[in-house]
């Protein structure tokens, strides 16, 4: 609001009206302030129960597509809070719906699966769970990506919104999603009709722990936040023979070496330098003995980008480069390389719709204070959360980062220059009480404001 530079005489009646308005405004400010204090106290009262939930979830993680018990716990928690719950949706997904009068539809999402990691944090509540992988090997299971924090904050938020349901109107849609770590959960839930069997959300929000932000703070990204992710297999063929007579062969190991180096020209020389992208060869296997030239080599790649057009450019270039190297070596058509893109593992980039991201940031700043909200950079990690913003309904989405590092450890890292355990590390151990409290407050305040359209 702008005031004119000049002054005018204010009539007495208007002066009285302004005074009354000022008193009402002051009362409103006090009321809002008191409400915020009561909300903080409400979260604190819930913390003992939420901490118990967190340690339980942390001790008993389940791998992607195996989240039966975790899913049942999420369904139970939402049912006890009064939600209309549908379980086993899109696998072990859970959808909780609560209609609270006429208003917007807001979806809040949390992921529920763990990772095949043997935990080495030394915590009293550390996971000791093991299982057999697809190759019948015994592996540990750990919530090394913070999904236990996500679920606990999710339930804590649902609880607060139910406690304060007199303060908002609309339809709350709580979605506990399986199989995020393998990029299958969001696809399965959307394929089964998440946005058609249930109310189509006006907005979708979620959070993800950060191993680079101290607990108590939140990071917000506008626009591209996480990357397109593709897994690609390349089978390079050749003509095998004796290592002593290489001139009688076409060596696929040499072709593979040429290919690995040539692929690096895609980000450096083919894609615009203004478009972030990565082509990484993470695995190379070929041959069986010192003196045998094999007949094939297998490469495994991960591709990262933000722009969907860059993703298509990467894949097309890989096919062209591998084929060109094979032709230059004199291989016949039947021995051309095979390039296989794992479409079932493809994850689109997460694009935080700028207007929604601004609203989320404003709400969290109101709740936590501007000093506790940072502008986070986009990362090349992947998250299938982005799929919720790429349906025909074109729903705005935003995922924000929830700081999880114990503040003293964070400061010690800054002082010493030593790195902190990353996500997916066997040593990753969030400062869970402060992280959960911050997550519940940030998510609940954002949800309330979106229901009431305060921004």
C-alpha positions as CSV (number, residue, x, y, z in Angstrom):
1,X,0.0,0.0,0.0
2,X,1.3,3.4,-0.9
3,X,0.5,6.7,0.9
4,X,0.5,10.1,-0.9
5,X,3.4,12.4,-0.1
6,X,1.0,15.2,0.9
7,X,-1.3,15.5,3.9
8,X,-5.0,16.2,4.1
9,X,-7.3,17.2,7.0
10,X,-9.2,14.1,8.2
11,X,-12.8,14.6,9.2
12,X,-13.6,13.7,12.8
13,X,-16.0,10.9,11.8
14,X,-13.4,9.4,9.5
15,X,-10.8,9.8,12.2
16,X,-13.0,7.7,14.6
17,X,-13.5,5.1,11.9
18,X,-9.8,4.8,11.3
19,X,-9.2,4.5,15.0
20,X,-11.7,1.6,15.2
21,X,-10.2,0.0,12.1
22,X,-6.7,0.3,13.6
23,X,-7.9,-1.4,16.8
24,X,-9.6,-4.2,14.8
25,X,-6.4,-4.6,12.8
26,X,-4.3,-4.7,15.9
27,X,-6.6,-7.3,17.4
28,X,-6.4,-9.4,14.2
29,X,-2.6,-9.3,14.3
30,X,-2.6,-10.4,18.0
31,X,-5.1,-13.2,17.1
32,X,-2.9,-14.4,14.2
33,X,0.2,-14.3,16.4
34,X,-1.6,-16.2,19.2
35,X,-2.8,-18.8,16.7
36,X,0.8,-19.3,15.4
37,X,2.0,-19.8,19.0
38,X,-0.8,-22.3,19.7
39,X,0.1,-24.1,16.4
40,X,3.7,-24.5,17.5
41,X,2.6,-25.8,20.9
42,X,0.3,-28.2,19.1
43,X,3.2,-29.7,17.1
44,X,5.3,-29.9,20.2
45,X,2.6,-32.0,22.0
46,X,2.6,-34.4,19.1
47,X,6.4,-34.9,19.0
48,X,6.7,-37.8,21.4
49,X,4.3,-39.9,19.4
50,X,5.9,-38.8,16.1
51,X,9.4,-39.7,17.3
52,X,8.1,-43.2,18.2
53,X,6.6,-43.5,14.8
54,X,9.9,-42.4,13.2
55,X,12.1,-44.9,15.1
56,X,9.7,-47.7,14.3
57,X,9.7,-46.9,10.6
58,X,13.5,-46.5,10.6
59,X,14.0,-49.9,12.3
60,X,11.7,-51.8,9.9
61,X,12.2,-50.5,6.4
62,X,11.0,-52.4,3.3
63,X,12.4,-52.4,-0.2
64,X,10.5,-51.1,-3.3
65,X,7.4,-53.2,-4.2
66,X,7.7,-54.9,-0.8
67,X,6.3,-52.2,1.4
68,X,3.4,-54.3,2.8
69,X,3.8,-53.5,6.5
70,X,4.8,-49.9,6.0
71,X,1.8,-49.3,3.8
72,X,-0.5,-50.9,6.4
73,X,1.0,-48.6,9.1
74,X,0.3,-45.5,6.9
75,X,-3.3,-46.7,6.3
76,X,-3.8,-47.3,10.0
77,X,-2.5,-43.8,11.0
78,X,-4.7,-42.0,8.4
79,X,-7.7,-44.1,9.4
80,X,-7.3,-43.2,13.0
81,X,-7.2,-39.6,12.1
82,X,-10.6,-39.8,10.3
83,X,-9.6,-40.1,6.7
84,X,-11.4,-42.2,4.1
85,X,-8.6,-44.6,3.3
86,X,-7.9,-46.7,0.2
87,X,-5.0,-49.0,0.5
88,X,-3.1,-51.3,-2.0
89,X,-3.5,-48.6,-4.7
90,X,-0.9,-48.8,-7.4
91,X,0.9,-51.5,-5.5
92,X,1.3,-50.7,-1.8
93,X,0.1,-47.1,-2.2
94,X,-2.3,-45.5,0.3
95,X,-4.7,-42.7,-0.4
96,X,-6.4,-40.8,2.4
97,X,-9.3,-38.4,1.6
98,X,-10.8,-35.9,4.0
99,X,-13.5,-33.6,2.8
100,X,-13.8,-30.5,4.9
101,X,-16.4,-28.3,3.1
102,X,-16.1,-26.5,-0.1
103,X,-12.6,-25.4,-1.2
104,X,-9.5,-26.4,-3.1
105,X,-8.2,-30.0,-3.4
106,X,-4.7,-30.3,-2.0
107,X,-2.6,-33.4,-2.4
108,X,0.3,-34.0,0.0
109,X,2.7,-36.9,-1.0
110,X,5.2,-39.0,0.9
111,X,7.3,-41.9,-0.4
112,X,7.6,-45.1,1.7
113,X,10.3,-47.4,0.4
114,X,13.8,-48.1,1.7
115,X,17.1,-48.9,0.1
116,X,19.3,-52.1,0.0
117,X,22.0,-50.6,2.3
118,X,23.5,-52.1,5.5
119,X,23.1,-49.3,8.0
120,X,26.4,-48.2,9.8
121,X,25.2,-45.2,11.8
122,X,25.6,-47.0,15.1
123,X,22.3,-45.5,16.3
124,X,20.4,-47.4,19.0
125,X,17.4,-47.4,16.6
126,X,19.4,-48.5,13.5
127,X,17.9,-50.9,11.1
128,X,19.0,-54.5,11.4
129,X,16.7,-55.8,8.7
130,X,18.0,-58.0,5.9
131,X,16.4,-59.6,2.9
132,X,17.2,-61.5,-0.3
133,X,17.6,-59.5,-3.5
134,X,16.7,-60.6,-7.0
135,X,20.0,-62.6,-7.2
136,X,19.3,-64.4,-3.9
137,X,22.0,-62.4,-2.1
138,X,21.4,-61.2,1.5
139,X,21.3,-57.4,1.6
140,X,20.5,-55.0,4.4
141,X,17.6,-52.5,4.2
142,X,17.9,-48.9,5.4
143,X,15.9,-45.7,5.1
144,X,19.0,-44.0,3.7
145,X,17.1,-41.4,1.7
146,X,14.9,-40.1,4.5
147,X,11.6,-41.7,3.5
148,X,11.0,-42.4,7.2
149,X,11.3,-38.7,7.9
150,X,8.9,-38.0,5.0
151,X,6.3,-40.4,6.3
152,X,6.5,-39.1,9.9
153,X,6.2,-35.5,8.7
154,X,3.3,-36.6,6.5
155,X,1.4,-38.2,9.4
156,X,2.3,-35.2,11.6
157,X,0.9,-32.8,9.0
158,X,-2.3,-34.8,8.6
159,X,-2.8,-34.8,12.4
160,X,-2.3,-31.0,12.6
161,X,-4.6,-30.3,9.8
162,X,-7.3,-32.4,11.4
163,X,-6.8,-30.7,14.8
164,X,-7.1,-27.3,13.1
165,X,-9.8,-28.2,10.5
166,X,-11.9,-25.2,11.7
167,X,-9.2,-23.0,10.1
168,X,-9.4,-24.3,6.5
169,X,-11.9,-25.6,4.0
170,X,-11.4,-28.0,1.1
171,X,-10.4,-31.6,0.3
172,X,-7.2,-33.0,1.8
173,X,-5.7,-35.8,-0.2
174,X,-2.8,-37.7,1.6
175,X,-0.9,-40.0,-0.7
176,X,1.7,-42.5,0.6
177,X,3.5,-43.6,-2.5
178,X,5.5,-46.8,-2.9
179,X,8.5,-47.7,-5.1
180,X,10.0,-44.2,-5.5
181,X,13.6,-45.5,-5.4
182,X,13.0,-47.5,-8.6
183,X,10.8,-44.9,-10.3
184,X,7.7,-47.1,-10.4
185,X,5.4,-45.9,-7.7
186,X,4.0,-42.7,-9.1
187,X,3.6,-44.3,-12.5
188,X,1.6,-47.1,-11.0
189,X,-0.7,-44.9,-8.9
190,X,-1.4,-42.5,-11.8
191,X,-2.0,-45.5,-14.1
192,X,-4.6,-46.9,-11.8
193,X,-6.4,-43.6,-11.7
194,X,-5.1,-41.5,-8.9
195,X,-6.4,-38.3,-10.5
196,X,-9.7,-39.9,-11.8
197,X,-10.8,-42.2,-9.1
198,X,-10.1,-39.5,-6.5
199,X,-10.6,-35.7,-6.7
200,X,-8.1,-34.1,-9.1
201,X,-5.9,-31.9,-6.9
202,X,-5.5,-28.2,-7.6
203,X,-2.0,-28.4,-6.2
204,X,0.5,-31.1,-5.2
205,X,3.2,-30.5,-2.6
206,X,5.8,-32.7,-1.0
207,X,9.1,-32.5,0.9
208,X,12.4,-34.3,0.7
209,X,15.2,-34.4,3.4
210,X,18.5,-32.7,2.5
211,X,21.9,-34.0,3.6
212,X,23.3,-30.5,2.9
213,X,21.0,-28.2,4.8
214,X,21.0,-28.0,8.6
215,X,17.9,-29.2,10.5
216,X,15.5,-26.4,11.3
217,X,15.9,-24.8,7.9
218,X,14.1,-25.4,4.6
219,X,15.3,-25.1,1.0
220,X,13.0,-23.9,-1.8
221,X,13.6,-24.2,-5.6
222,X,11.6,-22.5,-8.3
223,X,11.5,-24.1,-11.7
224,X,13.5,-27.2,-12.4
225,X,14.5,-28.8,-9.1
226,X,15.4,-32.4,-10.0
227,X,16.5,-34.1,-13.2
228,X,15.2,-36.4,-16.0
229,X,16.8,-39.8,-15.3
230,X,17.3,-42.6,-17.8
231,X,19.1,-45.9,-17.5
232,X,20.6,-47.1,-20.8
233,X,22.3,-50.4,-21.7
234,X,24.7,-50.6,-24.7
235,X,25.8,-53.9,-26.1
236,X,28.9,-53.4,-28.3
237,X,29.6,-56.4,-30.6
238,X,32.7,-57.6,-32.3
239,X,34.5,-60.6,-33.8
240,X,36.3,-62.6,-31.2
241,X,39.7,-64.4,-31.5
242,X,43.1,-64.9,-29.9
243,X,44.7,-62.0,-28.2
244,X,48.0,-62.7,-30.1
245,X,46.2,-62.2,-33.5
246,X,44.2,-59.0,-33.0
247,X,44.4,-58.3,-36.8
248,X,42.0,-61.3,-37.3
249,X,39.4,-59.8,-35.0
250,X,37.3,-56.7,-34.4
251,X,37.9,-56.0,-30.8
252,X,34.8,-54.8,-28.9
253,X,36.9,-53.7,-25.9
254,X,38.7,-51.2,-28.1
255,X,35.3,-50.1,-29.6
256,X,33.9,-49.8,-26.1
257,X,36.9,-47.6,-25.1
258,X,36.3,-45.4,-28.1
259,X,32.6,-45.2,-27.3
260,X,33.0,-44.2,-23.7
261,X,35.2,-41.3,-24.7
262,X,33.0,-40.3,-27.6
263,X,29.9,-40.2,-25.5
264,X,31.4,-37.5,-23.4
265,X,31.2,-35.2,-26.4
266,X,27.4,-35.2,-26.1
267,X,27.3,-32.9,-23.1
268,X,30.5,-31.1,-24.1
269,X,30.0,-30.5,-27.8
270,X,26.4,-31.4,-28.9
271,X,24.1,-30.1,-26.2
272,X,24.0,-26.3,-25.6
273,X,26.2,-25.3,-22.7
274,X,23.2,-23.5,-21.3
275,X,21.4,-26.8,-20.8
276,X,22.7,-28.9,-17.9
277,X,23.1,-32.5,-18.7
278,X,25.2,-35.6,-17.7
279,X,26.2,-38.8,-19.6
280,X,27.8,-41.2,-17.2
281,X,29.1,-44.7,-18.0
282,X,28.7,-46.4,-14.7
283,X,29.6,-50.0,-15.7
284,X,31.6,-51.7,-18.3
285,X,32.0,-55.5,-18.6
286,X,33.6,-57.6,-21.4
287,X,35.9,-60.5,-21.9
288,X,36.8,-63.5,-19.8
289,X,40.6,-64.1,-20.0
290,X,43.8,-62.2,-20.6
291,X,44.5,-63.6,-24.1
292,X,41.0,-63.8,-25.5
293,X,39.4,-61.1,-27.5
294,X,35.7,-61.3,-26.7
295,X,32.7,-60.9,-29.0
296,X,30.9,-58.2,-26.9
297,X,31.2,-55.6,-24.2
298,X,28.3,-54.2,-22.2
299,X,28.0,-50.7,-20.9
300,X,25.5,-49.3,-18.4
301,X,24.8,-45.5,-18.5
302,X,22.8,-43.0,-16.5
303,X,21.6,-39.9,-18.3
304,X,20.6,-36.7,-16.5
305,X,19.0,-33.5,-17.8
306,X,16.3,-31.0,-17.0
307,X,14.8,-30.1,-20.4
308,X,12.8,-33.0,-22.0
309,X,14.2,-32.1,-25.4
310,X,17.7,-32.5,-24.1
311,X,16.8,-36.0,-22.9
312,X,15.7,-36.9,-26.5
313,X,18.9,-35.3,-27.9
314,X,21.1,-37.4,-25.6
315,X,19.4,-40.7,-26.5
316,X,19.5,-40.0,-30.3
317,X,23.2,-39.0,-30.1
318,X,24.1,-42.2,-28.2
319,X,22.5,-44.3,-30.9
320,X,24.2,-42.4,-33.7
321,X,27.6,-42.4,-32.1
322,X,27.7,-46.1,-31.2
323,X,26.5,-47.1,-34.6
324,X,29.1,-44.7,-36.3
325,X,32.0,-46.2,-34.4
326,X,30.8,-49.7,-35.3
327,X,30.6,-48.8,-39.0
328,X,34.1,-47.3,-38.8
329,X,35.4,-50.6,-37.5
330,X,34.0,-52.5,-40.4
331,X,31.3,-54.4,-38.6
332,X,28.4,-55.7,-40.7
333,X,24.8,-54.7,-40.1
334,X,24.0,-57.7,-38.0
335,X,26.7,-56.7,-35.5
336,X,25.6,-53.2,-35.0
337,X,25.4,-52.1,-31.3
338,X,22.2,-52.5,-29.4
339,X,21.0,-49.5,-27.4
340,X,18.3,-50.2,-24.8
341,X,16.6,-47.5,-22.9
342,X,14.8,-48.8,-19.7
343,X,11.5,-46.9,-20.2
344,X,10.2,-48.5,-17.0
345,X,12.9,-46.8,-15.0
346,X,12.6,-43.4,-16.8
347,X,11.9,-40.5,-14.4
348,X,11.0,-37.1,-15.7
349,X,12.4,-33.9,-14.2
350,X,10.6,-32.3,-11.3
351,X,9.5,-28.8,-12.3
352,X,8.4,-26.7,-9.3
353,X,5.7,-24.5,-10.8
354,X,7.0,-21.0,-10.0
355,X,3.8,-19.4,-8.7
356,X,3.2,-22.4,-6.4
357,X,6.9,-22.4,-5.3
358,X,6.6,-18.7,-4.4
359,X,3.5,-19.5,-2.3
360,X,5.2,-22.4,-0.6
361,X,8.2,-20.2,0.2
362,X,6.1,-17.4,1.6
363,X,4.1,-19.8,3.9
364,X,7.3,-21.4,5.2
365,X,8.9,-18.0,5.8
366,X,5.8,-17.0,7.8
367,X,6.0,-20.2,9.9
368,X,9.7,-20.5,10.4
369,X,11.1,-17.1,9.7
370,X,12.9,-15.9,6.6
371,X,16.2,-16.6,8.2
372,X,15.3,-20.3,8.1
373,X,14.4,-20.5,4.4
374,X,17.2,-20.8,1.8
375,X,17.1,-20.8,-1.9
376,X,18.4,-24.2,-2.9
377,X,20.0,-25.0,-6.2
378,X,18.6,-27.6,-8.6
379,X,20.2,-31.0,-8.4
380,X,20.8,-33.8,-10.9
381,X,19.2,-36.4,-8.7
382,X,15.9,-37.9,-9.8
383,X,12.5,-38.1,-8.1
384,X,9.3,-39.5,-9.5
385,X,7.3,-36.8,-7.8
386,X,7.7,-34.9,-11.1
387,X,5.2,-37.2,-12.7
388,X,2.3,-35.7,-10.8
389,X,2.9,-32.4,-12.7
390,X,3.0,-34.1,-16.1
391,X,-0.5,-35.5,-16.5
392,X,-3.2,-34.2,-18.8
393,X,-4.6,-32.2,-15.9
394,X,-1.3,-30.2,-15.7
395,X,-1.5,-29.9,-11.9
396,X,1.0,-27.4,-10.3
397,X,3.5,-29.2,-8.1
398,X,6.3,-28.2,-5.7
399,X,8.8,-30.3,-3.7
400,X,10.8,-28.5,-1.1
401,X,14.0,-29.6,0.8
402,X,13.9,-30.2,4.5
403,X,17.2,-29.7,6.3
404,X,18.2,-32.8,8.2
405,X,21.8,-32.3,9.3
406,X,22.4,-31.8,13.1
407,X,23.3,-28.1,13.2
408,X,26.6,-28.6,15.2
409,X,27.7,-31.2,12.7
410,X,26.8,-28.9,9.8
411,X,28.9,-26.1,11.3
412,X,31.8,-28.5,12.1
413,X,31.7,-29.5,8.4
414,X,31.9,-25.9,7.3
415,X,34.8,-25.2,9.7
416,X,36.8,-28.3,8.8
417,X,36.0,-28.6,5.1
418,X,35.1,-32.3,5.6
419,X,32.1,-33.6,3.8
420,X,28.9,-34.9,5.4
421,X,27.3,-38.3,4.8
422,X,25.1,-38.0,1.7
423,X,21.7,-39.3,0.9
424,X,22.0,-43.1,0.2
425,X,25.0,-43.3,2.5
426,X,25.1,-46.1,5.1
427,X,26.1,-43.3,7.6
428,X,23.3,-40.9,6.9
429,X,21.5,-40.1,10.2
430,X,19.1,-37.1,10.3
431,X,18.7,-35.0,13.4
432,X,15.2,-36.5,13.4
433,X,13.4,-34.5,16.3
434,X,14.2,-31.1,14.9
435,X,13.8,-32.3,11.3
436,X,10.4,-33.7,11.9
437,X,9.2,-30.7,13.9
438,X,10.3,-28.4,11.1
439,X,8.8,-30.6,8.4
440,X,5.4,-30.7,10.1
441,X,5.3,-27.0,10.8
442,X,6.4,-26.1,7.2
443,X,4.0,-28.5,5.5
444,X,1.0,-27.7,7.7
445,X,1.4,-24.0,7.3
446,X,1.8,-24.3,3.6
447,X,-1.3,-26.5,3.3
448,X,-3.4,-24.2,5.4
449,X,-2.4,-21.2,3.3
450,X,-3.1,-23.0,0.1
451,X,-6.6,-24.0,1.3
452,X,-7.2,-20.4,2.4
453,X,-5.4,-18.9,-0.7
454,X,-3.5,-16.4,1.5
455,X,-0.8,-15.7,-1.0
